[in-house]
Amino acid sequence: MDDIKAVKIVGRALQLDFKNDKTIVLEDCWLRDHCRCSTCYHADTFQRALHLLNIPDTKIKKFELIKSGIAIEWDDKHISTYSSEFLAQFHYKTWVNSRKLKPILWRGDEVADKITRVHVDKFLNSVEGAKAVFQSLLDYGVALIEQVGTSMEATEKVCQALGGVQHTLFGGMWQFTTKQEHADTAYTNLPLAVHNDNTYFTEAAGLQILHCIKHTNGTGGETILADGFYGALRLKEEHPEDFKFLTTFNVEAEYLEDGHHHRYSAPVIQVDKDGDLKQIRFNVYDRSAMAFESGEECRSYYRSLRNLSRYYENPDNQLQFKLTPGTVMVMDNFRLLHGRTAFTGSRVLCGSYVSRSDWLDRARSLGLIQ
């Protein structure tokens, strides 16, 4: 139960003791800022009504427990009421944990039968189908949507339902073959080592969607996936000095073609303040030429990247399968690395990117994350 059983003033804060033995201490400045009366808050837009500079620096004059929660009278005579349910959300550890993503790490083909496979009609037309796809993305970083029409238009409907098409220098929806329309190894029939896309962007794409709409008169072109988080945590366990280097040193990536020059520097392994993994930015093709402060830094750069790459290139850590016409693969570009084997014949893929903000917005609206 989130009902309040006791309240007391501690300094300028209120200590709230709940019936479930949870205790929260809330400062008076926080409480005044979170007043939900019509003067302080627009309930119809879920936005504050007062600028931060216009919130009075007031003290609690008195308080009382009420049926729904607590009422406070301030020394400027303003009255604020708060429900127990609202206040209970702000127990710090509960609040932090409710917002953390909880990926399920995997290696190799152990994940093959766990990845969600959903018929396109179920994904597009039911909450159940949409939840299944987004939950698979949250858990494993990948989902497969089947029986999609083998056209750019049919694929775009899927991309829009995933959060909306993100436009980049490659376009919105894009199609690629061995005709090299951009300065990118993807536009060849060569093998591609596993990597993240857009390491040269300030913010890499959140999702990448790929649909092989044609492959005739040839073989090969198998998709390869690796869990970037799994490899990073293995590095942390076995080479902690390399893990630390890759979480603190900015590796520069670059993309060059006529009319475009993208460049960005960031750690290959990004963690939050608690040390939890947030993003992998690993791409052996996009690394820019760099200068180093010392020989030791230079050697650390090569050693740590090679050690991390060994986890990603280990076949035991990779999932390999053939993408066939009608199956759209969706993957989390902040986590999963993808590549392919070499191929022959005529092979055409289409797809797009979806920004991370947009696909997480869909996941939140479905109630899958906070």
C-alpha positions in Angstrom: 0.0 0.0 0.0 1.2 3.5 -0.9 -0.9 5.2 1.8 0.9 7.6 4.2 0.8 6.5 7.8 2.9 9.3 9.4 4.4 12.7 8.5 6.9 14.9 10.3 9.0 18.0 9.5 12.7 17.5 9.2 14.5 20.8 8.8 12.7 22.4 5.9 11.6 19.0 4.5 8.8 16.6 5.1 9.5 13.0 6.0 6.7 10.7 4.8 6.4 7.2 6.2 4.2 4.9 4.2 2.3 1.8 5.3 4.5 -0.4 3.1 7.5 0.8 5.2 8.8 3.0 2.5 10.2 6.4 3.7 10.6 9.5 1.5 12.0 12.9 2.5 10.9 15.7 0.3 12.3 19.2 0.5 9.9 22.1 0.8 11.2 23.7 -2.5 10.4 20.4 -4.3 6.9 20.2 -2.8 6.1 23.8 -3.8 7.4 23.2 -7.3 5.1 20.1 -7.6 1.9 21.7 -6.4 -0.8 20.5 -8.7 -3.4 23.3 -8.1 -4.7 25.1 -11.2 -2.5 28.2 -10.4 0.7 26.1 -10.4 -0.1 23.4 -13.0 -2.0 23.0 -16.2 -3.6 19.6 -15.8 -4.8 19.6 -19.5 -1.3 19.9 -20.9 0.6 18.2 -18.1 2.9 21.2 -17.8 3.8 23.6 -15.0 2.1 27.0 -15.1 4.8 29.0 -13.2 8.3 29.8 -14.4 10.9 28.5 -12.0 11.8 32.1 -11.0 8.2 32.8 -10.1 7.8 29.9 -7.6 7.8 31.5 -4.2 10.5 30.5 -1.7 8.1 29.6 1.0 8.1 27.5 4.1 5.6 24.9 5.4 3.2 26.6 7.9 1.3 23.4 8.7 0.2 20.1 7.2 -2.4 17.4 7.7 -3.1 13.9 6.5 -6.2 13.7 4.4 -8.0 10.7 2.9 -6.2 10.9 -0.4 -2.8 12.0 0.9 -1.5 15.2 2.5 -2.5 18.9 2.5 0.1 21.6 3.1 -0.6 25.3 4.0 2.4 27.5 3.2 3.4 30.7 5.0 2.1 32.8 2.1 -1.4 31.1 2.7 -1.2 29.0 -0.5 -2.7 25.5 -0.2 -1.3 22.4 -1.9 -2.6 18.9 -1.8 -0.8 15.8 -2.9 -2.1 12.2 -3.4 -0.2 9.4 -1.6 0.1 7.7 -5.0 1.8 10.7 -6.6 4.3 11.2 -3.8 5.2 7.5 -3.5 6.7 7.5 -7.0 9.5 9.7 -5.8 11.3 7.2 -3.5 14.7 7.6 -5.1 15.7 4.0 -5.7 12.3 3.1 -6.9 12.2 6.1 -9.2 15.6 5.4 -10.7 15.0 1.7 -11.2 11.6 2.3 -12.8 13.3 4.2 -15.6 16.2 1.9 -16.3 16.0 -0.4 -19.3 16.7 -4.0 -18.4 18.2 -5.7 -21.5 18.6 -9.5 -21.5 22.1 -10.2 -22.7 22.7 -12.9 -25.2 25.4 -14.6 -27.3 25.2 -16.6 -30.5 22.2 -18.6 -31.6 20.8 -19.0 -28.0 18.6 -16.0 -28.8 17.3 -17.3 -32.1 14.1 -18.8 -30.6 13.5 -15.9 -28.2 13.3 -13.0 -30.8 9.8 -12.0 -31.5 8.4 -12.9 -34.9 5.1 -11.2 -35.6 2.9 -11.1 -38.7 2.8 -7.6 -40.2 -1.0 -7.3 -39.8 -0.8 -8.2 -36.1 1.9 -5.6 -35.6 0.2 -2.8 -37.5 -3.4 -3.5 -36.3 -3.2 -4.7 -32.7 -1.8 -3.5 -29.4 -0.7 -7.0 -28.6 1.4 -7.3 -31.8 3.0 -3.9 -31.3 3.8 -4.7 -27.7 5.4 -8.0 -28.7 7.7 -6.2 -31.2 8.7 -3.4 -28.8 9.2 -5.8 -25.9 11.6 -7.9 -28.0 13.5 -4.7 -28.9 13.8 -3.8 -25.3 14.8 -7.3 -24.2 17.0 -8.5 -27.0 17.6 -5.5 -29.3 15.9 -7.1 -32.3 12.5 -8.1 -33.7 11.3 -9.7 -37.0 8.1 -8.6 -38.7 6.9 -11.2 -41.3 4.8 -11.3 -44.4 5.5 -7.7 -45.4 5.0 -6.8 -49.0 8.3 -6.8 -50.9 8.2 -3.1 -51.8 9.5 0.2 -50.4 5.9 1.3 -49.7 5.0 -1.8 -47.6 8.2 -1.5 -45.7 7.6 2.2 -45.0 4.3 1.4 -43.3 6.2 -0.8 -40.8 8.8 1.9 -40.3 6.1 4.5 -39.6 4.5 2.2 -37.0 7.9 1.8 -35.3 8.1 5.5 -34.6 8.5 7.3 -37.9 11.1 7.6 -40.6 14.3 9.5 -39.7 15.8 11.5 -42.6 19.5 11.5 -43.0 22.0 12.1 -45.8 20.9 8.6 -47.1 17.3 9.9 -47.4 14.2 8.8 -45.5 13.4 5.4 -46.9 16.4 4.1 -48.7 17.3 1.3 -51.0 20.7 -0.1 -51.7 22.4 -2.6 -54.0 26.0 -3.0 -55.3 25.6 0.2 -57.2 27.7 2.5 -55.0 25.5 5.6 -54.6 27.2 6.6 -51.3 30.7 6.3 -50.0 29.8 3.3 -47.9 31.0 -0.3 -47.9 27.3 -1.4 -47.5 26.9 -0.4 -51.2 29.1 -3.3 -52.4 28.9 -7.2 -52.2 31.8 -7.4 -49.8 31.5 -8.9 -46.4 30.8 -6.4 -43.6 32.2 -6.9 -40.1 29.6 -6.3 -37.4 29.3 -2.6 -36.5 26.9 0.2 -35.3 25.7 2.7 -37.9 26.1 6.4 -37.7 29.0 6.7 -35.2 29.9 9.9 -37.1 26.5 11.5 -36.2 26.0 13.6 -33.0 23.2 11.1 -32.2 23.2 7.8 -34.0 20.0 6.4 -35.3 18.0 4.6 -32.6 16.6 1.8 -34.8 17.7 0.4 -38.1 15.2 -1.4 -40.3 16.3 -3.7 -43.1 14.2 -5.6 -45.6 15.8 -7.8 -48.3 13.2 -7.4 -51.1 15.2 -9.3 -53.7 18.1 -11.7 -54.0 18.3 -13.7 -57.3 21.0 -15.6 -59.2 23.4 -15.7 -56.2 24.2 -16.9 -52.8 25.5 -15.5 -49.5 24.5 -12.2 -47.9 23.6 -13.8 -44.5 22.9 -11.3 -41.8 25.2 -11.3 -38.7 24.1 -9.9 -35.4 26.1 -9.5 -32.1 24.9 -8.1 -28.7 27.1 -5.1 -28.1 26.3 -5.0 -24.4 27.3 -8.7 -24.0 30.7 -8.0 -25.5 31.2 -4.8 -23.5 30.5 -6.6 -20.2 32.9 -9.4 -21.2 35.5 -6.8 -21.8 34.8 -5.3 -18.4 35.3 -8.7 -16.7 38.4 -9.8 -18.5 40.1 -6.5 -19.5 38.9 -3.9 -17.0 41.6 -1.4 -18.0 40.4 -1.6 -21.6 36.7 -1.2 -20.6 37.6 1.9 -18.6 39.6 3.4 -21.5 36.7 2.9 -24.0 34.2 4.5 -21.6 36.3 7.6 -21.1 38.3 8.1 -24.3 36.7 9.9 -27.3 37.1 7.9 -30.5 36.5 10.0 -33.6 34.4 8.8 -36.5 34.0 10.4 -39.8 31.9 10.2 -43.0 33.0 11.9 -46.2 31.4 12.1 -49.6 30.8 14.9 -52.1 28.6 17.5 -50.3 28.8 15.8 -46.9 31.3 15.8 -44.1 30.1 14.3 -40.8 32.4 13.9 -37.8 31.8 13.1 -34.1 33.9 12.0 -31.1 32.5 10.0 -28.3 33.4 6.9 -26.1 32.9 3.6 -27.8 31.2 2.3 -24.7 28.8 4.8 -23.1 27.6 4.3 -19.5 25.4 6.2 -17.1 26.4 7.5 -13.7 25.7 4.2 -12.2 27.9 2.4 -14.6 25.0 0.8 -16.6 25.5 0.5 -20.3 23.7 3.1 -22.5 25.2 2.8 -26.0 27.8 1.1 -28.1 29.4 3.2 -30.9 31.7 0.6 -32.6 32.5 0.8 -36.3 35.9 -0.3 -37.7 35.1 1.4 -41.0 34.3 4.9 -39.8 37.2 5.5 -37.5 38.9 8.8 -38.3 42.6 9.4 -38.3 43.6 10.7 -34.9 46.5 12.2 -33.0 47.3 11.0 -29.5 48.6 12.7 -26.4 51.2 10.0 -25.7 52.5 6.7 -26.9 50.7 5.0 -24.0 47.3 6.5 -25.1 47.9 5.4 -28.7 48.7 1.8 -27.6 45.7 1.7 -25.3 43.5 2.8 -28.2 44.6 -0.1 -30.4 44.7 -2.7 -27.6 41.3 -1.9 -26.2 39.5 -1.8 -29.6 41.1 -5.0 -30.7 40.1 -6.8 -27.5 36.5 -5.6 -27.8 36.4 -6.5 -31.4 37.5 -10.1 -30.6 34.2 -10.6 -28.7 32.2 -9.2 -31.5 33.9 -11.2 -34.3 33.8 -14.5 -32.3 31.4 -16.7 -34.2 30.2 -18.1 -30.9 28.9 -14.7 -30.0 27.2 -14.0 -33.3 23.7 -14.9 -34.6 23.7 -15.6 -38.3 20.6 -16.1 -40.5 19.3 -15.3 -44.0 17.0 -12.3 -44.5 14.4 -13.3 -47.1 11.9 -11.2 -49.0 8.9 -10.5 -46.7 10.8 -10.4 -43.4 11.7 -7.0 -42.0 14.4 -6.9 -39.3 14.3 -4.2 -36.7 17.3 -3.7 -34.5 18.4 -1.3 -31.7 21.4 0.6 -33.2 22.4 1.8 -29.7 23.0 -1.9 -28.7 23.3 -4.4 -31.5 26.0 -4.7 -34.0 25.1 -6.0 -37.5 27.1 -7.1 -40.5 26.8 -9.6 -43.4 28.6 -12.2 -45.3 29.8 -11.6 -48.9 27.3 -12.4 -51.6 26.8 -12.9 -55.3 23.9 -12.2 -57.6 21.4 -9.4 -57.6 20.5 -8.4 -54.0 18.3 -5.4 -53.1 17.6 -4.1 -49.6 15.5 -1.3 -48.4 14.9 0.2 -45.0 15.2 3.3 -42.9 16.2 4.6 -39.5 14.0 5.6 -36.6 15.3 8.0 -34.0 15.8 6.7 -30.4 13.5 9.3 -29.0 10.7 8.2 -31.4 10.8 4.5 -30.8 11.1 4.9 -27.0 8.1 7.2 -27.2 6.1 4.3 -28.8 7.4 1.9 -26.1 6.3 4.3 -23.3 2.9 4.9 -24.9 2.4 1.1 -24.9 3.2 1.0 -21.2 6.3 -1.1 -21.6 8.7 1.4 -19.9 8.4 4.5 -17.7 
